[in-house]
Amino acid sequence: MKISEVTLRRLSMPLVKPFRTSFGTQTQRDVLLVEVLADGNIGYGECVAMSVPLYSEEYVIGAQDFISRFIVPRLFQKELEPTEFAEEMADLLGNRMAKASVEMALMDSWLKAKGISFADYLRVDRDRVPVGVSIGIAESIDALVAEVNDYVEQGYTRVKLKIEPEFDIAPTKAIRNEFPDLQLQVDANQAYRAPDIDHLLRLDEFELLLIEQPMSESDIAGHIKLAKLMQTPVCLDESITSASVAKDLIELGATSVVNIKPGRVGGYLEAVRIHDVCQKLSVPVWCGGMLETGIGRAANLALAGLPGFSLPGDISGTNRYWNRDITQEFVVVDGEIELPTGIGFGAEVDTEMLLSYQTEYLTLTRP
């Protein structure tokens, strides 16, 4: 691929409703898009970093600087294909979300040049995937019950509740009592510590699909101990940074389910490798969400079509987060969303809508 131009676009996109987790509340997304022009084909990538380093050490402005300062000059020096990108950038430490967004843009452009979709590239053999919805920490249990009921009526069959100390047992119990047959899981986003293990064991009575990232991403010993004591499967999110790390944590007994987020692990190709490792070890995986626009949502849907993704992902319909997205709408029907069939990642970008959200951009041209 001969890359002639890279444009970094910042968008400010208001969420339909505030989204609260144990580490903070988001009311809008500061989106960083990477737009690559290579051999006449435009490819889009989306960076999932937040405005401030709360979910991970990365943040939007840092990712933008890292891409423009370190990645783009290398892209102009060599004619890389997306499968070569990770190895070429391996000496640049960390910054997986930034790297993932560039790899994604390269892949989108490369697939468009070949005239195939990402799902075809992955040899996905299904045309729709089951999806779930992630619900933030509510103002009250009554408000939470009402919100869950709304999503159930929209067709969602799997719900994930965000929890934190003092908002965990009671809300989970209320939802389970109200929806006894609902596929239900909880996500702590690292909110607990080893002394909280006895408290977390109380969640076992609610027959949950899993508990996601209960403790710090670095507390492997704590997760091993919890997994031995808890009947509910322990799923790791923030702790999973690569295929090799996933393999180690599974074999250590720290997790029996893996949440795969392409941005968190450095890109979709590494996400596929994690899927393959987990499948060999008979560990189920599912696709996590990061409040993506339709660009990331389209890519996640194709990834979730791989056979190891046996649990519904946090992909959700467009209306979960946006009144107007920058791509076509994705609609939930009977708990599933159809995979996009267009070439590349299949996201049909609405340039007019994109520009209406745009706050700044930087175009870098090949010397």
N, C-alpha and C positions, 0 to 999 in steps of 0.2 A: 504494500500500500504506500503510495506517495501522498503524504499529507501536505496540502497546500495552505490550510488555514485552520485555526482553532479559535472558537469564540466561547468565552465564559460568560454566562448570563446569570444574573441574580434576579429572582422573582420574590415578591412578597404576596403570599396567598393566604387569605383568612380562612380558618377552619369553620365549618358549619356550627360547631359548638366547642367550648374549651375541652381540652383533653388533659386530665390530671393523672399523674402517676406518683409513685413514692418519691421521685426526685424533682417534681415540679409540674407546672401547668403550662400547656401551650395553647395559644389562641390563634396563632398564625404560623406558617412555615416560611422560613427564609431559605428558599430553594436555590441551589447552585446547579445549573445545567451546563454540561460540556457538549459543544457542538463541533464536530469534526468534519471537514470537507476533504475527502480523499478520492482521487480519480473521478471526480464529478458527482460523488454520492455523499449526501449529508447523513451523518450518524449522530444520534443523541444519547447522552449518558446523564444519569441523575445521581448527584451526591446526596447521601442520606444523613450526613452530619447535621447536628443541630446548631443553633446560633451560639450556644454556650456549651462548654464541655461537661455535660451532666451525665448523659448516657455513656459516653466514651471520652477519651482524651482529645478527640478531634472536634473541630468546630468549623463553621462555614468559611469565615475569613481566612483561617489558617489553611484550609483545604484549597481555597482559591489561590493563595500565595504559593503553596507547595506545587500546585499544578503548573502555574505560569512560570515559576522560577526554576523548577527542577525537571519536570516531566516534558513540557512542551519543547524545550530546546533539543532534547534527545529524540523526540518524535520527528523533528525536522532534519536531524542528522542521519537517521536510518529509516529504511522503508520496512517497517515492522508489520507483521500480521498480528491479530489479537492473541493468537496462541503463543506468540513469542514475547508478548508485552511483560508478563509477570517476571520472567527470568531476566529480561533486560533491565528491569527496575529493582531487582532484588537487593542491590547494594544500598538503595535508599531505604532507610529503616522506617518501619511503622507506616502511618498515614494510609491505612488500608482502604478507608472510605474514599479518599481522594483518588487513589490508584484504581479502585473499582469503577468509579465514574468514567475515567478515561478509557479503561478497557472496554466498558460497556459501549461507549461511543464508537470506538474502533470496530467492535463486533457488529454493531448496527450497520455501519457503513459497509463493512466487508460482506455481510450477508445480503445487503441490498445489491451489491455488485454481482453476487452470485445468483440473485433472484430467488432466494429461499428464505423461509421463516426460521426463527430461532427454534421453534418446536420441531420443525423438520430437521434442523441441524442436530438436535438432541435425540431424534428418532422417537419422539413422543407418539404414542399410538392411541391417545384418547382426545376427544374434542372438547371436554369440559372437566373441571375439577371441583371438588367440594371445598367450600370456603367457610371461614368463621368470622366473627366480629370481636374486636377487642373493646372493652368498655372501661372507661376511666373511673377513678374514685369519685363517687357521687357525693352530693351534699347531705343526703340522708338515705336510709335504707328504702324508704318509700319511693324516693326518686329513682333509686337503682332498680327496683322492681318494675317501675313504670317504663324505664328505658329498655330493660331486657325484654319486656313484653312487646314493646314496639318493634324490636329487631326480630323477635320470634314471628310476629305477624308479617314481617317482610320476607320471611322464608329462611332465616338463618337457623340451622340446627345445632350449631356449636357456638358457645359463648365463652369468652375469656374475661374474667374479672381481675382488674388491677387491685392489689391489696397492699396494706402496710400495717404496722403495729397499731392496734386499736381500731382498725377497720379491716377485719379479716374473718373471724369466726362468725360473728353475727350476720354480716351481709351474705356470706356464703351459705349459711344455714337458711336464710330467708329466700334466696334464689332457689336452692335445692327443694325447699318445701313448696314453693310456688310452681316450680317446673321440674317435677320428679324424673321426667324422661329426657331432659335436655342434656346434651353432651356439654359438660362444664369443666373448665379448668381455671386455675388462678396463676397470676404472675406478680411476683414481689419486687422485681427489679432491684435485687440485692439489699432489700430493706431490713433483713434480719441477721442475727449473729448466732454463734454456736450456743450461747446460753438460752436462746429462744427455741431450741429443738423440741423440748417437751410441749411447748405451746403449739408449735406447728403440727405435731402429731395429732392434735385435735381435729385437723382437717380431714383425717382419714374417714370419718363417719359419713362424709358427703359424697363418696364414690366419684371422685374427680378423675378426669382423664390424666391429669398430671399437675404438678406444681412447678412453675418455671422460675429459675434463678432465684431461689430463696435467699441466698447469702452472697457475700462479696465474690466477685469473679476470681479472686486470688485464694479464696478459702477452700482449697480442694479437700483438705482433711475434714472440714465441717460438712461438706456435701457428701463425702464418703460415709461419715457417721450417720447423717440424716437418712441417706438412701438405705442403709442397713436396718434402720429402725422403722422407717415409714412404709406403710402399705401403698400409698399413693406414689406413682412413678415420679422420680425427680428428673426434671428436664433442665438442661443447661443452655443458656443463651449467651450472655456476655463473656463467659469463660471460653467459648468455642471460637478460636481465631484461625484455625487451619485444619486440614485433614489429619495431619500428624497429631495435633493437640486433641482432636476429637477421638482418635484411636486410643491415645494414652488415657484420657479421662474415662472412656468406656471400659477399658481393661482394668483400670484402678477401681471401678465400681462407683464412680462419682455421679454417673448419669446412666439412665436406661432409655432416654428419649432425647433427641437433639433438635433444637430449633436452628434452622439454617437461614441466615440473613446474608445475602450476597455482599452487601456493602460492608458489613462487619468483618467478613473474612477475606476481603481483597478482590472480590469479583465473582462473576457467574461461573467462570471456569473452575475456580477453587471450590465454589459451592457444589458443583457437579462432583468434584473429587471427594468432598465430604459425604455426599449422598452415596457414592460408590463404596466408601469405607464402611459406612453404617449398614449398608445393605449386606455386605460380606459378613458383618458381625451380628446380623439379624436385629438391628436396632432401628425402630421407626423414626422417621424424620418428618418435619413439617416446615413450611415456609413462613418465617416471621415477617412482620410488616414494620415500616418506619414512616408511616404517613406519606407514602409516595404519591406523586402525581400519576397520571395514566401512563407515563413513560416507564417508570419503575414497575407499575402494576402489571403492564403487559408482559414485561420480562419475567416477573415473578410467577405469573400464570403459566407460562411455558415451562419454567423450571419445575413448578409443582406438578407438572404432568408426568415426570419421571416416576418409575414404579415404586421406588422406596418411600415416596411421599404418601404415606398411608393415613395420615391425620390431616384434617382440614387446616389450611393456613390462615394467617391474619392478612388476607388479601382484600376482602370486602368489596362492596360495590362503590361506585364513584360517589353516590350521595351520602356515604358514611362520613366523608371529610370535606367535600367541596360542593358549593352551589353550582359553580362552573369550573370544569377542569380545563387543561390545555390540550386534551386529546378527546377522542370519542368516549362516550359513557360505557362503563362496564356495569352490567345489571345482574343482580342475584335472582335466580329462578330455582325454586325448590332447593335452596342451599348450595347451588352451584353457579359457576360463571363459565361461559364459553371462552376457550382459548382464542386469542387473535390469530388470524390466518394470513395477514399481510406480510410482505417480505420484511426482513430485519426483525425487530422485536414486535412489529405489528401495531405500533402506536401511531395513529394518524394525528400529527401535531397541528393544532389550530394556531397558525402564526399570529393572527390578529388577537386572539385571546392571550397568547403567550406575551405579546408586546404590551398588552393592557396591564399585566402583572409586573412587567419588568421594571426594576429600579436602577439597574446599571448593567453595563456589559464591557467586555474587553476583547478585542479581536487581535490575535497574534498571527502574523503572516510568515510563511516560509521565506527565509532570506534569499 
